[in-house]
Amino acid sequence: MGGAERRTDRNSGHWAYIGSFTSGGGHGITVAAVDPATGALTPLTAVDTVVNPSCLTLDPETGVLYAVSDTTPGEAAAFRPGAGALTALGPAVEVGGAGPTHLSVAGRRLLTANYASGSVSSLPVAADGSLSGPPAVLAHQGSGPDADRQQGPHAHQVLPDLSGHWVLTVDLGTDAVRVCALDPATGELRTRTETVLRRGSGPRHLAFHPDGEVVYVLHELAPQLTVCRLDAASARLEPLSEVAIDTDGAPEDVRACPSVVSVSPDGRFVWAAVRGSNTLLTLSLADGAEKPRVTSSVACGGSWPRDLVADPSGRRLYVANEWSGDVTWFDVDPLSGQLHRAGAVAVPAAACVVFS
């Protein structure tokens, strides 16, 4: 089978991979079939060899699935998908940090954001997609004004920009987004610029507009979305504006915590999930990519939405509801971006969803 044929198969959207917290009763990594007509998920098999695979990613070139193990010490593992199952590509490899919460692929390196240790790691990826060590580790420095949550750095996400020139790291503990250079030979990450956002806001997750320049940063500690512009020439991230994120509906004894932001594949809408209030917000970009406007809010279909991702077609949005133990999917109105609940499937301690 040729490379183009493999890419077509991988991008068909017929398979979903769901990570879940084994410490919370989850099954590890669940493989589910996706009905292309309805979007319904049918779980087929599960792999429980990785403890707490709270984040998954697929290499778009090789189709290899990678998982973090949100443990101390943290680990990462590689799997080859095939026929509704997963085959491990060697043993899990330590990432050189604690509590990894996010990972991404940049060239022949696997990057992890290590929340507990406040660092970002880079692991070598072999030609077959397997992982090895030792990792190259970039330790963040600093703290924030929230004594309970920002006593030190807490890297929560690491993601290459769309140009492939830079790697962005989001640190909840230091209220900062760093733009880093990745040495393809050694895997070392070096901070080029650091943008400190509103103090005490706790940036958690970002997403790129398809134009590659506009970046949406969602904050966990202060419910807001910061719109930024990335200058790829200078590696500078410039904050442009802030949009309030509605947290109405959260119980008095539960802190509402925004968790994840997602951009529609066509660049017309932004969606944000809020834990506690258990809501999903739709923001329209009709006024321009730099001017998101909240247009609607719906219940997430469960409790504590941890992940939010559109399928490859952009016609549906899937939510991993950790506390209620389900993945709920919504049909996307093509004109307004509003979400309409279409179905759900039980997945204990669900943490993330990716599609191939």
TALIN-V750596 format. One record per residue. N is the residue number from 1. RES is the residue in one small letter. OMEGA is omega in degrees with one decimal (none if undefined). Layout:
N&RES&OMEGA / N&RES&OMEGA
This chain:
1&m&-178.4 / 2&g&-176.8 / 3&g&-179.2 / 4&a&179.2 / 5&e&179.2 / 6&r&-179.8 / 7&r&178.2 / 8&t&-179.7 / 9&d&-176.6 / 10&r&-176.3 / 11&n&-175.2 / 12&s&178.0 / 13&g&-177.3 / 14&h&-179.2 / 15&w&173.4 / 16&a&177.7 / 17&y&-172.3 / 18&i&175.3 / 19&g&-179.3 / 20&s&-178.2 / 21&f&177.8 / 22&t&177.8 / 23&s&178.1 / 24&g&179.6 / 25&g&179.0 / 26&g&-177.0 / 27&h&-177.4 / 28&g&178.2 / 29&i&179.2 / 30&t&174.1 / 31&v&-178.9 / 32&a&172.6 / 33&a&180.0 / 34&v&175.1 / 35&d&-175.5 / 36&p&-178.4 / 37&a&-174.7 / 38&t&-175.4 / 39&g&-177.6 / 40&a&177.4 / 41&l&175.2 / 42&t&179.0 / 43&p&-177.9 / 44&l&-177.7 / 45&t&176.9 / 46&a&177.9 / 47&v&-176.1 / 48&d&-177.3 / 49&t&177.4 / 50&v&178.2 / 51&v&176.2 / 52&n&175.3 / 53&p&-172.2 / 54&s&178.4 / 55&c&178.8 / 56&l&171.1 / 57&t&176.8 / 58&l&172.5 / 59&d&-176.2 / 60&p&-179.1 / 61&e&-174.4 / 62&t&-177.4 / 63&g&178.7 / 64&v&178.7 / 65&l&178.3 / 66&y&-180.0 / 67&a&168.5 / 68&v&168.7 / 69&s&-175.4 / 70&d&-174.6 / 71&t&172.9 / 72&t&-3.0 / 73&p&179.2 / 74&g&179.8 / 75&e&172.4 / 76&a&-177.6 / 77&a&-178.7 / 78&a&-179.8 / 79&f&173.4 / 80&r&177.0 / 81&p&176.6 / 82&g&175.6 / 83&a&176.6 / 84&g&-179.7 / 85&a&179.0 / 86&l&176.5 / 87&t&-178.5 / 88&a&175.6 / 89&l&-179.6 / 90&g&-179.3 / 91&p&174.7 / 92&a&-176.2 / 93&v&178.1 / 94&e&-175.5 / 95&v&179.8 / 96&g&178.8 / 97&g&-176.3 / 98&a&174.8 / 99&g&178.6 / 100&p&-177.2 / 101&t&-178.1 / 102&h&175.9 / 103&l&178.7 / 104&s&-179.5 / 105&v&175.5 / 106&a&-177.2 / 107&g&179.1 / 108&r&176.3 / 109&r&170.9 / 110&l&-177.1 / 111&l&176.1 / 112&t&172.3 / 113&a&-173.5 / 114&n&-170.8 / 115&y&-172.4 / 116&a&-178.6 / 117&s&178.1 / 118&g&-177.3 / 119&s&175.5 / 120&v&-176.2 / 121&s&179.6 / 122&s&-178.5 / 123&l&175.5 / 124&p&175.4 / 125&v&-179.6 / 126&a&-177.6 / 127&a&179.8 / 128&d&179.3 / 129&g&-179.5 / 130&s&-176.0 / 131&l&174.9 / 132&s&178.1 / 133&g&-1.6 / 134&p&177.7 / 135&p&166.6 / 136&a&-172.0 / 137&v&172.9 / 138&l&-179.6 / 139&a&174.1 / 140&h&178.3 / 141&q&174.6 / 142&g&-179.7 / 143&s&179.9 / 144&g&-174.4 / 145&p&179.5 / 146&d&-173.2 / 147&a&-178.1 / 148&d&-171.7 / 149&r&-172.4 / 150&q&179.0 / 151&q&177.8 / 152&g&-179.5 / 153&p&176.8 / 154&h&178.5 / 155&a&-175.8 / 156&h&-178.6 / 157&q&174.0 / 158&v&-170.1 / 159&l&173.9 / 160&p&173.9 / 161&d&-174.0 / 162&l&177.8 / 163&s&-176.6 / 164&g&-177.9 / 165&h&-170.4 / 166&w&173.9 / 167&v&179.3 / 168&l&176.7 / 169&t&-177.7 / 170&v&-175.6 / 171&d&-179.2 / 172&l&-175.3 / 173&g&-176.6 / 174&t&179.1 / 175&d&-171.8 / 176&a&167.1 / 177&v&-179.4 / 178&r&173.7 / 179&v&-172.2 / 180&c&171.8 / 181&a&179.1 / 182&l&176.1 / 183&d&-175.9 / 184&p&-178.4 / 185&a&-175.4 / 186&t&-176.0 / 187&g&-179.0 / 188&e&175.2 / 189&l&177.8 / 190&r&179.8 / 191&t&175.8 / 192&r&178.1 / 193&t&176.8 / 194&e&178.6 / 195&t&177.5 / 196&v&-179.6 / 197&l&-175.1 / 198&r&-176.6 / 199&r&179.5 / 200&g&-176.7 / 201&s&176.8 / 202&g&176.9 / 203&p&-173.8 / 204&r&-168.8 / 205&h&176.3 / 206&l&176.0 / 207&a&179.9 / 208&f&164.8 / 209&h&179.8 / 210&p&177.5 / 211&d&176.3 / 212&g&-177.1 / 213&e&-179.5 / 214&v&-176.6 / 215&v&179.2 / 216&y&-178.2 / 217&v&179.4 / 218&l&-175.9 / 219&h&-178.4 / 220&e&-172.4 / 221&l&173.0 / 222&a&-172.1 / 223&p&179.9 / 224&q&173.4 / 225&l&177.0 / 226&t&176.9 / 227&v&-177.7 / 228&c&172.6 / 229&r&179.0 / 230&l&173.9 / 231&d&-175.5 / 232&a&-179.5 / 233&a&-176.6 / 234&s&-177.5 / 235&a&-179.1 / 236&r&176.3 / 237&l&-175.8 / 238&e&175.1 / 239&p&-178.3 / 240&l&-176.4 / 241&s&177.5 / 242&e&177.8 / 243&v&179.3 / 244&a&177.4 / 245&i&-176.3 / 246&d&177.5 / 247&t&179.8 / 248&d&177.7 / 249&g&178.4 / 250&a&175.9 / 251&p&-176.4 / 252&e&-176.6 / 253&d&-179.9 / 254&v&177.6 / 255&r&177.2 / 256&a&-173.8 / 257&c&172.0 / 258&p&-171.5 / 259&s&-172.3 / 260&v&176.9 / 261&v&-178.0 / 262&s&179.7 / 263&v&178.5 / 264&s&-178.7 / 265&p&179.9 / 266&d&175.6 / 267&g&-177.5 / 268&r&-175.0 / 269&f&170.6 / 270&v&175.5 / 271&w&178.5 / 272&a&177.9 / 273&a&179.3 / 274&v&175.0 / 275&r&-177.9 / 276&g&172.1 / 277&s&176.2 / 278&n&-177.5 / 279&t&174.2 / 280&l&-179.1 / 281&l&172.1 / 282&t&175.1 / 283&l&179.2 / 284&s&174.2 / 285&l&-178.2 / 286&a&179.5 / 287&d&-179.1 / 288&g&-177.2 / 289&a&-177.7 / 290&e&-174.9 / 291&k&177.3 / 292&p&-177.9 / 293&r&179.7 / 294&v&-177.5 / 295&t&-179.8 / 296&s&178.5 / 297&s&178.4 / 298&v&173.8 / 299&a&-174.9 / 300&c&179.1 / 301&g&179.7 / 302&g&-177.9 / 303&s&175.1 / 304&w&-180.0 / 305&p&-174.6 / 306&r&-179.1 / 307&d&-174.3 / 308&l&-175.5 / 309&v&174.5 / 310&a&173.3 / 311&d&-175.3 / 312&p&-179.0 / 313&s&-175.9 / 314&g&-178.8 / 315&r&-177.5 / 316&r&178.1 / 317&l&-176.7 / 318&y&-176.3 / 319&v&174.2 / 320&a&-179.4 / 321&n&-170.6 / 322&e&-171.5 / 323&w&178.4 / 324&s&174.8 / 325&g&178.8 / 326&d&166.8 / 327&v&-179.2 / 328&t&178.4 / 329&w&-175.2 / 330&f&168.7 / 331&d&-179.5 / 332&v&174.7 / 333&d&-173.8 / 334&p&-179.2 / 335&l&-174.4 / 336&s&-174.6 / 337&g&-179.7 / 338&q&-174.2 / 339&l&178.5 / 340&h&-176.4 / 341&r&-176.2 / 342&a&-179.5 / 343&g&179.5 / 344&a&175.7 / 345&v&-178.7 / 346&a&173.6 / 347&v&-176.1 / 348&p&175.2 / 349&a&-178.0 / 350&a&-175.6 / 351&a&-176.9 / 352&c&178.9 / 353&v&171.0 / 354&v&-176.6 / 355&f&171.6 / 356&s&none
